[in-house]
Amino acid sequence: MRKEKEKETLGLKIIPLGGLDEIGMNITAFEYGNSIIVVDCGLSFPDDDMLGIDLVIPDVTYLKENADKVKGFIITHGHEDHIGALPYILKDLPAPIYATRLTMGIIDRKLEEHGLNGRIRQKVVKFGQTITLDKFRIEFIKTNHSIVDAAALAIYSPAGIVVHTGDFKVDYTPVFGDAIDLQRFAELGKKGVLALLCDSTNAERPGFSPSEKTLGPTFDQIFEEHKNTRLIISTFASNVDRVQQIINCAYRAGRKVAVEGRSMVNIIETATKLDCLQIPENTLIDIEQLKDYPEEKTVVIATGSQGESMAALSRMAGNNHKKLSIGPNDTVIFSSHPIPGNEKAVTKVINDLLRKGADVIFQDAPHVSGHACQEEIKLIYNLVQPRYAIPVHGEYKHLKANANLAASLGIPKERIIILSSGDVLELDMEHAEVTGQVPVGDIMVDGLGVGDVGNVVLRDRQHLAENGIIIVVLALDQASGQLAAGPDIVSRGFVYVREADELIDEARAVVQFTVERCLDKNIFDWGKLKSSIRDELTEFIWKRTKRRPMILPVIMSV
């Protein structure tokens, strides 16, 4: 009887569907009874071994199976790792979206690109406002981050209050808007908070993350030191505060500003329309107008700070940009730090820029993080005083560092819970336990295809990339069942055929012998013939070259 009672009280479920043990693809479901709300819906970018893949989105099988319970998507801010998967997932799960104004403005553009505008209900929420979705009530709390209008969430459920920080930092002097609402965090702490889901990205870094505003004087100094060159500054498109400071510095220095890169142009247009970005009159010019001004009187704000191959800066560095070319009279500034995994790509772009004679500033580049460091995380824990600490956002080492901070503040270890994506955590004020797992994983987006490239296709692509392919073509006489033509061998990515005549001739002889032997044994089944060709040729190639190319037999009937 007592066990049944306990089971009843474990009413709130927290189910991370992505974003744990990884950077990006943040999405978490909160379930109580017949109600589910989803916080964020992000994507991640492909690993090096995901050949040809454009994006990776979360597997939301659990949400689709419970579509009638899903009441809405609650979005904390407008970064790709929190909103990027929305257009793909909303096609099958058209639930309402709730977000602050700039976040919704960015989502609007995404939905429009995917032909979803008007099909999804959207509600812009102000800070301090609450929305009610069946069993849940959600309050949006002002925070600071590297994008305007970032929010933390207080999620009220019958089991208690859960606070989700989203991505945040404590910035007392933000470039735009108000500082983080620490008072509200403290008020929630006094009410009693069941659990705190806290950003872990910078949990290994001691101290505080500097204010975004500290970069203003640094940019002023760069402008002063490089009066006689054109400035090309690359940063994250979504860092509206950074863009604002660059524009302010350019205006003070009497320079015109051009913006290059599709995502940068889109976000600046959206932020300007929503008054989140203030551009002085006659400062912004079109990229094609740059030729009308002396180079030293211009600034270009461009995408590509992470070395992305198709971004504006990479195209400039590789001579692939139609409107801009880099030369000795350019100073290029990387206003970001490479995301782990992007270091090689960034270094390649820097090398290409230096070869063109440009001055490149990257070692001491003007940049501050948008994520809370250890002292800020401790501050939030102390204000909220949660019953349970649940680190979110980051690889395991980040989650563990966050957990250690919680433990150092006196939260008992049994109430610090490190989850993995797919875990079902059920909790109330008395109990918290992982009671099950739901399906999670990577859904790969390749061009217009969503989910049609799986591990088998990736394995084939890897095989082709590493060893190449041999195509064996032959024709069988339909009447006699004898070899009518071929075999011919075509090789791609294996050996250069003109320099491997002897090997190809021997391979052809192996195939011919194999086919004739099968036909002599009255084996006319094409599946068995192909299998025999593949096996014999694989063994021959391995003995001769120690390589295993993909072998594709093609049989035609004449």
N, C-alpha and C positions, 0 to 999 in steps of 0.2 A: 504493500500500500504506500509506504513511504517513497519507494523508488518511483511509483507512478506519479506521486505528487511532485517529486523533484523534476521528473520529465516534463510535467506541465509548466513548471516555472521557467524552464529554459526556453523562453519564448522568442527572444530576438536572435536572428541568425545574421552573422556577418560573413559574406562569401566573396573573397577577392578572386576575380576572374583573370587578373593580370596585374603587372606592376610590382610583384614581389619576386626576389631573386633575379631581378633584371632592371635595367634603366629604360623607362618608357612603358607604353601600353597599359596605362593606369585605368583600371575599371573595378569597381567594388559594388556588389549587390547587398542591400540590407532587406531582410525579410522578417515579417511578423504576421503570422496567420496567413490570410489570403492576399497580403499586400507586399509588393516588392518595389523598392526605389533603387535606382542605379546612380552611383556617384562617378562621374567622368566616363569617358569612352574614347581612350587614346590608341594611337598606333605606335609602332616602333619601326626602326629602319633595319634593313636586312643585314645579317652577318655576312662576312666575306665568303662563306661557303654556300650562301643562298644565291647561286648564279642566276642572273637575269631577273631576280625578284625586285619589285619596286618598293613595296611596303609590306608590313606584317600587321595584321589586326587580330584581336582576341577571338577565341572560340566562345561563342555565346549560346551554345546548345542548351544550356540550363535555362537561360532566359526565354529562348524560343519554345522550349517545352512547357514553360510556365507563363506564356505570353499574356494570358488573361489576368495574371496577377500584377504585371508590370505597370505601375502607375505613372512613371516618368523618369527622365534622365535629368539629374541635377549636376550642373557643370561648375567647377570651381574657378577655372580661368581658361584663357584662349590659346594655350600652347598645344602643338600637334600631339604630344604624348598624353593629352587629356581630352582632345576633341577630334583628332584626326580620323578615327574609325566611325564617327557618327554617320556620315553619308552612306557607308556600306551596310551598317547594321540597321539603320532606320528603314531601309528598303524592305526588310523582312519583319521589322519590329517597330512599327510607326507610333511610338509613344511620344507624349509631349516633352518638350525641352524647357528647362528653367535655368536662367543664367543672368548675370549682370550685363549691362548695356554693351560694352566693348566686346565682351565674350560672345554675346548674341550677334553682334554685328559681323564678327569673323565667321561664326557658324552660318549666318545668312548667306554669305558668299559661297561657302562650301556647298550648301544645299542647292543653291542656284546652279552651280557648275554641274551638279549631279541630277538636275531636273526634279528636285524634291521641293522646291519652293511652293508654298501654298498647300502642300500635302501633310505637313507636320505642324501641329499646334506649338507655338512658341510664346513664352511669357518672360518678359524682362523683369527682373527682381531687383529692388533697391537694397542697400545695406541696412540692416536692422529690420527688414521686412520678413515675415514668415509666410510660408505657403502650407496648406494642409492637403495631404494626399492619403485619404483613407486612414489607416492606422498611424501614419507618420505626420509630424509637423516639422518643417525644416526652416531654420533661421539662417540668413546670410550675414556673416560677420566680416567687417573690413579687415583685410590684411595687406601686406606689401609683398611684392615679388618683382621679377624683371619684366612684367607686363602689367599694364594698368587694369584696374577693376578685378583683381584677384580676391577670392573670398574663401574664408573658412566656413564650415557648416556646423550648426548645432542641430542634431537630429533627435527629435523628441519621439520616444516610442513608449508603449505601456510598460516596457521593461526598464526604462530609464533613459537618460540623456547620453548620447554619444557625440563627442566633438571630433570633427575631421578637419585637420589644419589646411588641407590642400598643400600646394607648394607655397612656402612662405619664408619671409625674413622679417626681422624687427627693424624697420627704418623710421627713425624719428623725424627725418627731414626728406621725405619723398619729393621727387621732382614734380609730380602731379598728384593732386588729391590729398587726403588726410593720412596721418600715420595709422598704423595698426591699432585696432580698438582693444587695447589690453584690458581696459576697464570691463568690457563685456566678458572676456575670458575669466576675469576674477569673479564677476557676478555669477557666472555659470558654475564656477568652482564652489561658491558658497551654497548654491542650490543642491549640489551633489551630482557628480558626473560619473556615469557607469563606466565609460571607456574613452580613452584618447587615442585616436589614430594620428600619429605625428610624423611629418616629413623627416626622412632619414638621410637625404642626399648628402648633406655636409656634416653628418654626425661624427665623423672622424676628425673634423677640423676644430681646433681649440679657438676660444675667443668669440668675437662677434664678426658678422659679415659687415663690411663698411657700407655706409649709405651710398646710394646711387649718386647723390648730389656731390660727393667728393670728387667725381670725375670732371666736373665743370672746369675747375682751375687747371687740371691736367690737360684737357683739350685746349684751353686758352694758351697754355705754354707751347703745345705742339704747333698751333696756328702761328704763334709768334716766332718760333724757331724755324718755321718752313714758309716764310713769307714769299719766297720766290719760286715755289713749286706748286703744281696742282696737287690737291689732297684727295686721295681715294680711301674712304673709310669703310671697312667691312664689319658688319655686326649682325646679330640675329634680327630677322625682320620683325619679330614680335616684340622686341625691346623698345617700345614706344618712348619710354623715358630717356633711353640712350640717344635715340634719334632726335628727340626734342633738344637735348643738350648740344648735340652736334650742330643743329640748325641755329640755336642761339649763338654759339661761338662763331659760326660762319657769318651771321648777321652783324655781330659786333666787329668782325674783321673785314666787313665790306665784300664778302664773297657771295656768289650765286651758288645755289644748291641744286644738283640734279640727282634723281633717284633712279637706280637701275636694278632690275630683278623683279620678276613677276610678283612674288610673295611680298616683297618690300613695298612695291607700288600699291598693291591691294590693301595692305594693312594701314599704310599711311593715309590712303583715301578714306578708309573706314574710320580711323581714329580722328581725322580732321573733321569729318562729317558729324561725329559725335562729340566734338569739342574736347576730346582727350589729347589733342595735339594742336598747339598754337603755332602757326607759321606766319612770320612777319610778311607784310605785303611786299611784292616784287622780289622775294627771295628765291622762291622755287621756280626753276626753269625746266623745260623739256630736255631730254638727253641730246636731242638733235640741235639744240640751241647752244651747246657748249662751244662750238666753233666760232660763235659770234662774240666770245669774251676771251680776254687773255687767260692763259692756263692758270697763272698764279692768282686769279680772281675767281676761281671755281673750286667747288667741292663736290665729289661724287659719293653718295652713300649707296653701298652695293651689298647684295647678298653674296654668300660664298666663304664666310669666315671659317667654315668647317671643311673646306676643300671639296665640296660637292661638285661632281664633274660637270653638271649642267648649269650651275649657278653663275651669276654674272662675272665674279672675280676670276673664277677658273677659266671661263671663256676668254677673258681679257689676257690672262697669263699664257693661254695656249694659242693665241692669235686667231681665235674663232669668234670673236665679237665683231659684229657688223659695224658698230658705231663708235667703238672706243679702242684705241691701241695704247699700250703702255710704253713709256720711253724714259730717258734719263731725267726728264723734268717732272717726274711723278714721285710723290711720297705715298706709299701704301701703308695703312695702319690696320692691323688686326685687332679689333676691339672685342675680343672674346678669348677664352681659353679652349683648346681642342677638347672635345668630348672624348672620353676613353674609346679607343678604336679608330679615331679619325686622325691620329698624329701623322701617319704616313702621307695621307692625302693632303693635309695642310702643309707639310714639309715640301711636298712636290710643287705646290702652287708657289710657295715662298721662293724655292730655287728658280722656278721659271721666271718669276718677277725680277729676281736679282740679275738673272742673265740678260734681261732687257735693259739693265742699267738703273732700274728704279731703286729708290731708298725704301727699305721695308722695316717697319717698326713692329716687332712681334714679341721680343723677349720681355720688355717692360711695357707691354701694351696696356692702354687704359681699359681696365675691366674690373668689375666687382661682381660677386656671385649674387644670384637672386634667391639663394637658399640659406636657411638659418644654420649658423655654426653652433657649437656646443653650448655656449652660454645662453643663447637665445632659446634653444630647445629646453634647457633647464628652467628658464624663466616661464615658459608656457606650462611645463609640468607643475611648477610651483603655484601658478595661478589657478590652474584647472583642478589640481588635486584629484586625478582620476582613480577610480577603484581598480581599473585594469589599464595597463599600458600595452598598446598594440602598434609597434613600429611599422610604417608603410613607406613606399617609394624607395626602391634601391635594391642593390645586390645584397647577398646575405651579410657581407662584411659591414655594410651600412646599417642594416637592420640590427645586427649584433651590437654595433657601437651605440646605437640609440637605446637598445635594451640595457646596456651597461650604464648609460647616463641615468636612466630611470631607476636602476638599482642603487646608484650612488646617492639618489635623493630619498632613499628609504622605502621605495615601493617593493614589497616582498617579491622574491623571484617567482613564486608560484602565481603571481598576478601579472607577470610580464610575459606576454604571449607573442612569440615569433611565428607567424603563419607562412605557409606557402600558397601560391596560387592554386585554387581548387579546394582548399580546406573549407569545411563548413564549421564555423565557430558558433556554438549556442551559448548564450550567457544571460545572467541577470545579476542582481546584487550579491547573491549567495554562491553562485556556481558559474564556472566557465570551462567548457571542454570542446575539443574538436570531435564532432560526432559523425563525420563522414567526409566524402569527397564528391565533387561534381566534375564533369569533363572540362578540361582547359587545354590550351595549346595555341599554336601559331597557325593562323589562316593566312596563306600567302597571296598577295595581289600581284599579278603579272599582266601589265597592260590593262585590258578590260576584263580579264579573267580573275574571278575571286574564288579562291579555294580549289581551282581546278589543277593547280600544281601542288602535288604532295611530295612526300619523302621519296617515293619511287622515281618520280620525274627528276627531282633534285639529284638523286643518286646517279641517274643516267647522265645528267648534265655534268656532274663531277667527273664521271667516267670519260665522257667525251673530251672534257677539258684537259684531263690528265693523260689520256692514252690515244685519243682519236678514234676514227671509225674506218672499218673496211666493209665495202658493199660488194657482195658476190652476186653477179647476174648471170643467169643461164636460162635456156629454153628447152622444153621437153616436147617431143613430137606426140601429139594427142592420140594418133592412131597406133603407132608402134610402141610408145612409151619410152623411146630411146632419146638420148641427148641430141638435140637438133642444132644448138648453137651455144657458144661459150664453153666453159665459164669465162666471164670477164671480171676483172677485179678493179674497183675504184677505191682509192685511199684518200682520206682527208684527215689531216692532223696526226697521221701516224708516221709515214716516211714520205720523202719527196720522191715521187714515182720515177722520175727520169734518172735519178741517181741510185735507184734500187731495182734495176731491171731484173737482176738475177734472183733477188728475193721474191719479187712479184711472179716471175715465171715459175719458180718452185712452188709458190703458194697456189698458183693456178693448177699445176700438176697434181698437188695434194687434193684439191677440190674435185678435179676430174676423176681421179682414182676413187675417191669416196663415193661420188655419184654413180659411177659405173658399177662399183661393188654392190651398192644398194639395189640398183636395177637388176643386176644378175641374181640377187636374192629375192626378186619380185617385190621389193619394197617400193611402192608407188605413192604412198601417203606423203603429201607435201610437208606435213608437220614433222614426220620422222626424217625425211630427207634434209630439211633445214637444220634439225637438231644434230644430225650426223655431220653435216658440213661445218656447223658451228664448233662442235667438239673437236673434230680433227684439225681444223684450221687454227683454233685456239692453242692446241698443244704444239703444233708446228711453229707458230709465231713465238710462243713463249720460249721454246728451245733455242730459236735462232736469235731472238732480240731481248728476251727477259721483259717483254711488255705484254699487256693484255688489252688491246684495242677492242672496242665494241664491234662485233661481227654481225652484219645484217644480210642474210641470204635473201635474194629475190628470184623466184621461179616463175617463168611465164610459160603459157601453153600455146603451141602453134599447130 
